[in-house]
Amino acid sequence: MKNKGLLVVVSGPSGAGKGTICKRLLEKNNDIKISVSTTTRGARVGEVEGKNYFFVSKNEFQDMLKQDALLEYAKVYDNYYGTPKKYVLENLERGNDVLLEIDIVGALQVKEKFKDGVFIFILPPSLEELKNRIVGRGTESAKDIEKRYGCALEEIEQVIKYDYAVINDDIERATIDVEGIIKAEKCKVSRIHEDIKSIFY
Ligand code: 5GP
């Protein structure tokens, strides 16, 4: 029997760099599967359906909720976001590691259901730097920038509910830190009991 895959949940305030870290992590580790979320937010320029998100209407999102098709969901900055359940469960069952890049409200729902998931929080080096990054990204309106920055302090306080925190002052180093966390978790005796058994039988 194969060990189950590892569920890795990455959160952090907007502008902390979690998206970039996850992207690098996937480029370096072909065997990690990323869960594509569903959202009622409109697509930004350059975003691709099925790659960045599954873009749906509010009604379609409600239908998914009714069908119990989402592992978790949250309303983030006026839009709904949720993790399609089937993809995550199937991959974990097959022994594949699955990465979720989701907000804190959603992450805490996942934590209730997956006690052995790994929960990683990405922090900016400072609040000033956080604001510079959100502004510098150029994807949000001035109103949205204020909203995202305004939520950041409250969000950062939630770091204590996570297993690990990585300060993103250097994207390369932060990615290596996240990789290290995943590697260490995968060596935990409690996770690799099937591999250990196979040594003897
Ligand atoms: P953005 O609009 O910048 O793509 O994402 C806004 C926030 O929604 C980010 O904090 C992102 O991590 C979060 N998010 C993306 N997908 C999901 C999801 O499936 N569930 C939850 N709870 N949050 C998500």
Boltz pocket constraint, residues with backbone or C-beta under 6 A from the ligand:
constraints:
  - pocket:
      binder: B
      contacts: [[A, 10], [A, 11], [A, 12], [A, 13], [A, 14], [A, 37], [A, 38], [A, 41], [A, 72], [A, 73], [A, 74], [A, 76], [A, 81], [A, 82], [A, 83], [A, 101], [A, 102], [A, 103], [A, 104], [A, 105], [A, 106], [A, 107]]
      max_distance: 6.0
